């Protein structure tokens, strides 16, 4: 697995370091948001029900 800021990382060729840091931070925020909403059992908006995985 590549480190985000390693010299072998394919993303580093496309994006500068501040943008990569922002992308990783945003991904972390989204994971935290998902964990929180799952923990408190927030209902999906009705228009998003089509995207729910079938259990």
Phi and psi in degrees as a GROMACS rama.xvg file:
@    title "Ramachandran Plot"
@    xaxis  label "Phi"
@    yaxis  label "Psi"
@TYPE xy
-85.8038  140.681  UNK-2
-74.9887  144.634  UNK-3
-57.2288  -37.0591  UNK-4
-103.619  11.3529  UNK-5
-70.9873  157.454  UNK-6
-71.8335  -19.064  UNK-7
-89.7288  -2.54818  UNK-8
-71.5164  124.142  UNK-9
-62.5174  -29.046  UNK-10
-68.641  -30.2024  UNK-11
-64.1636  -27.2792  UNK-12
-69.9814  -26.1345  UNK-13
-97.4989  -33.06  UNK-14
-124.482  150.197  UNK-15
-80.266  167.8  UNK-16
-61.5243  -44.1978  UNK-17
-60.1634  -37.5655  UNK-18
-68.1735  -40.6844  UNK-19
-61.3629  -41.7455  UNK-20
-63.0602  -42.2276  UNK-21
-64.0668  -39.398  UNK-22
-64.0784  -41.9814  UNK-23
-66.4038  -41.6307  UNK-24
-62.6785  -43.3729  UNK-25
-62.9936  -42.2013  UNK-26
-60.4891  -41.6641  UNK-27
-63.4149  -40.814  UNK-28
-62.7287  -41.8831  UNK-29
-66.3722  -38.5294  UNK-30
-63.1444  -46.4889  UNK-31
-60.6835  -40.5183  UNK-32
-63.2686  -43.2732  UNK-33
-63.9414  -43.8772  UNK-34
-60.8634  -45.3758  UNK-35
-62.3723  -49.7713  UNK-36
-64.9042  -32.358  UNK-37
-69.9511  -38.5573  UNK-38
-66.2993  -37.8982  UNK-39
-95.0199  4.67202  UNK-40
56.3243  54.0364  UNK-41
-72.5309  133.43  UNK-42
-72.9459  146.548  UNK-43
-69.8285  150.256  UNK-44
-63.781  145.335  UNK-45
-54.7331  -36.6563  UNK-46
-71.4991  -13.2003  UNK-47
-94.6828  -6.37995  UNK-48
-58.373  -30.0219  UNK-49
-62.8645  -24.5412  UNK-50
-93.6427  -3.60034  UNK-51
-68.7101  136.207  UNK-52
-69.7294  139.63  UNK-53
-79.6536  129.222  UNK-54
